[in-house]
C-alpha cells in the first residue's frame, strides 16, 4: 500500500499547488510505468479521498503540528493517511506502518519517524480532535468558506445536504440507448450477470457497485453509456424531432451529443474548442455507431465554422465553475476562486448571445451548466431575457426523482447539480 500512498501524496501535493487533478494523474502515472492496475486504483482512490476531505485533513495537521511543514509531499502524505484513518476501512496499524514506509522514500533521515509520531498522536487524540472540528466550518464541511457562504445564501433549507452530497462518492448511472435495447431487456442482462442496480426514470439505471466501464454489460456494443441522471435531462428538454438541424455547442466529451442522436434522426453539428476533447466525442459516437459533423473551433468565432444554415435546436452546455459536479471533480472546490464566477458569467453571456443569432424563429435553445451558483445561471438568464425581446422562456418540470429549484437541479442521491433554461425564439 505504501507505493500507492506515495503516488497519491505526489498527486495531492500538486493539487495543493493549484494543478488540475486529472492532468496530475496523467503525468504521474506516465512516470510510473511499472505500477500495477491495483496500485493505480488504490492511488486514485486515496488521492480523491484526501482532496475531498482536504479541509478536514489540514485542520488536523494544524492541531497536531506547531510549525508549518516545509516539505509539501510530507504534508500531502499526512493528508492521505488521515483520510484513511477517518474514512477508510484499513486498520490504524496498517495505515501508519505503510505511511512510515512511504515517508522514507521522500526523506530517509527524518520523515519516517516524523510521520509515525504525528499519526500516532492523532490516533490518541482522535475523538477530542473530531469534537474540535465541528467548531471550524471550513474544516468540518471541507469546503472553502466563500463556497459555503454562497450555498447558504442560495439554498437556506438544503445547504447542508448539498455540501454533504458533494463529499460523497458519485453514483455510476447508465443511459440506455433506445436505438439498440429497451429498459426491460437491459435489466435482464444485469440480472443474468448478478449485477445489482436500481431504475431511475425510463432509460436510466444506477449500478449499486461501480465497475470498470469495459465490464459494464453492453457498453462496448453501444447499448449503454455512462451519464449522470441529471445530465440525461438535457437532450429530452430539447424536444427533438426527426429531420431537424441541430447544434451541440461545447460538446465534449460527448455524452449529450450521443443522447441527442439516440432520440431522433437529426443532422447534428458538434463543436468543441479543444482537439483532444473533441476526439473523445468521436470515440463515443463510434462506439454508439452514430454520426455528427465534428468541428474544432472557437464557438464565438462564428464566421470560422458556421455554414449560414440556421438551427432548429441548439444545446449550449456552457463552461462554468462545475460546482454542481464537485463529487466527481473533488479538486474543483479548492482550485476555484470567487473571481472565477464573474469570469465564467461574462464568457457565458458572450456565448449565449452568439448562439442566439444562429437559431431559427420557432427554434429552441437550451442553456445548460453543471453549476449551482446563481451568478452563472439564473442571473445570466435574467439579463439575457431583458436584452432579447424575441426570447420566450419555456418552463419545464420533472418528477419526484429530481431535486429541483425552478431551473436548478441540486445535487442529491440520484443526480449531480445542473442548471437548464429553455428558450423559444419568437
N, C-alpha and C positions, 0 to 999 in steps of 0.2 A: 504493500500500500504506500510505502514512503516515496516511491518513484512517482506515483500519481499525485500525492500531496505536493511534491516538489514542483511538478509541472503546473498544477493548479495554482500554487503560490506565485510562480512566474507570471501566469496569466492575470491573477488578481492584482499584482503589483503594477502591471501595465494599465489596467483599467483605472486604478487609483491615480495614475499619472495622466489620465484623460483619453485613453485609447479605446476604440470600439472592441467589444469582446469577441465578436465573430472574426474580425481581422486578426486579433491577437491569437485566436485558436489556429487559424490558417498558418501563421508564421511559426508558432511554437511547435506544432506537430510536424511541420516540414523539417525542423531542426532535430527531431527525434524519430528517425526512420525505423528504429528497431522497437518502438513501442508496440505492445500487443493490443489487440482490439479491446480486451478487458481493461487494461491500464488506461487506455484512452477514454473509455466510457466512464471510468471512475474519476479521472481527472476532470472531465467535463462536468460531471455531477457535483464534485467538490467546488469547482470554480463558480458554478452557478449558485450553489448554496451560500458560499462565503460572500458573494457580492449581493445576493438577495437580502442577506441579513448583515450587511456591512455596517450599518449604523449601530446595531447591537454589538457586533464584534469589536468595533473601535471603542465603544463605551467601556467594555470590559477591560480592554487593553489600557485605556487611560486610568482606570481604577487600580489596576494591578501593577503598573509601572510608573514611577515618579517622573522619569525623564522621557523625552521623545526618543523613539527608536530611529537611529540614523540609517540603519540598513533596512530598506523598504521591503526586500524579499523576506527578511525575518518577520517583519510586521505582517506581511501577507500570509506567511506560513502560519502564524498565530491565528489569523482570521479563519483560515481553512480549518485548523484544529478546533477552534472554539465553535465553529459551525457544527463540526462533528460531535463535539461534547454536548451540544444543546439540542441538535435536531436530527442526528443520525443514529443508527441502531448499533454501531460499533461500540465495543466496551471502552470505558475510560482508559484502562490499562493499554489496550491495543493502540488507541489514538495517540496517547502520549509517547509510547515507545517508538511508533513509526514516525511521529513528528520529530523526535530527537534524532533519528537516523537521517531524516530528510535535511534537518538543520546542518548536519555535519558536511553535507555537500555544498552548503552556502559558505560556511566558515568553520574549519576544523577545530580551531583553537578554543573558541568560547561559545559558539552558537548552540551546540547540543545541550550543554549544562544550563544555559540561559533559558531555552525553550522548555526544558524539563521543569525548571523552578517555577516559571510563570504558569504553566498549565497545571501543575500540581497545586499551586497556590489557588488557582481558580477553582479547582475541584473542592478544595477545603472550604472556600467561601461562597460556593455556588448559590446557595439559597439566599444568603444575605445580598449578594450582588444582583440577583434577579429581582429582589424586592426594591432595591435602589433604582433599577432600570425603569420601573413604572413612573418614576418622577421626572424622567428625561424623555420628552415627547418624540424627539427626533430618533433617539436610540430605541425606544420602545416599539415604534412603528417601523423603524428602518426606512425612513424617507427624509429628504431634506425638509426643513421647517417651512420654506416657501411653498413647497408642493403640498404639504399637509394643510396649510392655510387656505390655498386655492380650493382644495377639495371640500374643506369645511364650509367655506363661503357658498359654494355652489350646491352642495348636497348635504344640507344640515341634518337630515334624517338618516342618510345612508353612508356618510363619510367613513365611518369605522369599517363597515363591511366592504367598501370599495378598497380601502387600504389593505385590509386583511386578504381579500381575494387576489390583490396584486402580488402578495407574497406567497401564494400557493403555487403548486405545480400546475401548469396548464393542462386541460384535458386534450386527449387525442381524438378529434372528431373527423369523421369522414363524410364526404358528399358523394352520393350515389349518382352515377352517370346514367340518366334515364334513357339515353340512346342505346345502352348496352344491357341494362339489368334493372329490375324494379326492387323496391324495398323488401318485399316478401322473399324473393329469390335470393337476395343478398343475405338476409337473416338466416336462411337455410345453410348458406356457405359458412357463416360464422359458427352456427351450431354444429355443423359437421366437423369443424376443427376445434371444438370446445373452447371457443373464444367468447368470453363474457362481454356483454355490451348493453347499452340502453338506447332506445329510439328517441330522436329529437325531431319533431316535425314530420314531414312527408318523405324526405330523401336524405336525412342525416342520422348517423349512428355514432355514438361515443363509445370507444373501447375502454373497458374498465381498467385494463393494464396496458400501458403503451408498449408497442413492439416496433422493431425496425421496419421502415416502410417497405423494404423488399420482401418482408414476410407477411405483409397485410394481404389477405386473400383478394385477388382481382386487381391489385394496384398496378402491377406491371402491364396487365392487359387493358388498363384504362377504364376498368369498371367503377373504380372509386378514386377520389382524390382527397388528400388531407387538406381540410379547410375548416376554420372555426365556424361554429353555428351562426354567430352574429355576422360574420363576413359573407355567409351564404345568402343573406337578405338582399345584398346589392343587386345582383342580376335579376332577382324576382321583382324588385321595385321598379325596374326599367320598363316593364310591360312590353317585352319583346315580341315581335311578330315576324313570320317568315317574309323574306324579301326586303327587309329594312336595311338601310345603310347605317352602320353604327361605328362609333369611335370609343376605344378604351384608352383613355389618357393616363399616363404614368402607370403602365400595365404590369410591370414586373412585380413579383415572379410569375404571374400568370394564372393565379387561382380564379380570379373573377373573369378573366378572358375565357378560360375553358368553360366556365359555368354558363356564360352568355351563349357560347356556341352549342352547348348541350341543350339549351332551352328552345332555340329556334334556328332556322336556316337563314342566317343573316350574312351580309357582307361586312366583315369586321376589319377595321384598321386598328392596330395595336402599337402604341408608341411608348418608348422609354428613352431617356437620355443616356443611360449607361449601357454600353455594348454587352458587357458581361451579364448584366441583369436581364437584358433582352434575350440573351441566349437561353436563360432559364425558362422564359416564356416559350421559346421554340421547342425546348426539350419536353415541356409539359404538353404542348399541343401535339407533338409527335406521339407521345405515349397515349394520348386520348384519340389519336387519328382524326384530328380536326385541323382546320386551316384558317389562318388570319394573315392579313398583309402586315408584316412586321416592319416598323420604321424606327431607326435610331436617330433621334433628333431632339432639339430643344423645342418643347411643346409650344412655347410662346412665340417662337420664330416661325410663324405660320407659313410665310412665303417659301420657306426652305423645304416643306414637306407636303403641304395641302394641295390637292388636285382640283380645288374650286367646287367640288360637289358638297352640298350641304348635307348634314347628317339628320337622320330620324331620331337617333338616340345617342347620347354622349354620357359616358361614365367618367367623371373626373375624380379619381382617387388621389387627392392632393397630398403633397408632402406635409408632415406635421410632427409634433413632438413625440408621437407614439405613446402618449401617456395612458392610452386605453389598453395597450398590449404589453404592459410592463412585466407581467409574469412570464412572458415569452422572451423579453429582452431586458433582463434584470439590470443591465448596466445603464439603461436609459435614465433612470431616476437620479443617478449620480453624475452623469455626463451633461445633462441638460442644465441650462441656466435660465432664470426668469426672462432675460432679454431675448432668448431664443423664440419665445412665444410670439412676440411682436414681429420678429423676422419672418416666421412662418406665415403669420397673418397677412403681411404685405405680399409675400410670394403667392399665397392662395388667392388673394384679390386679383392680382395680375393674371393668373391662370384662368380664373373663373370668367373674367371679362373677355379674355382671348377666346375661350371655348364657346361663349355665348354667341359670338359672331358666326360660328360655324354650324349653328343649329337651325333647322328648318322651322318655319311657322307651324305650330301644332306639334312640333317635336318636343321631346323631354330630355332634360339633363339632370343627372343625379350627382350632387356634390357629396363626397364621402371623405371622412378622415378616420384614423384609428386613435383619435384623441378624445379626452373627456374634459378638456379645458375650453370654456365658452369663448374665449378670445379668438380661438382658431375655428370655432364652429358657429354658434348662433349669432355672434356679433358680426362675423364676416357676412353671413347670410342677410342679416337685418340691413346692413349697409348696401349690399347688392340690390336688394328689393327697392330701397329708396332711390337708387340711381337708375333702375331699369323698369320703366312703366310697362314694358311688354313681357315681364316675368310674373307668372302666376304660380304661387306655391301650391303644390298638390299634397294634401295631408295623407299620411299613411298610418296604418295600425298593425298591431301584431298580437299574437295570442299570449297566454299567461306564462309560456316558457321563457319569454324575454322580460328583462327588467328595463323599462323604458321611461325616460323623462322627455316628453314631447318628441323632438327629433333625435334624442340621445339614448343609445343603449349604454347602460352602465355595467361594469363587469360583475358577473355572478357565476354560479357554479356551471351554468350552461354555455356561457359565451364571454368573449372579451368586450371591451368598450369601443363602440363605433358611433359615429355621427352620420346621419343621412338626411339631406334636404333635397327634395324632388321638385323640379320646376317644369312648367309647360310654357312654351313661347306663344304669345298671342299675335 
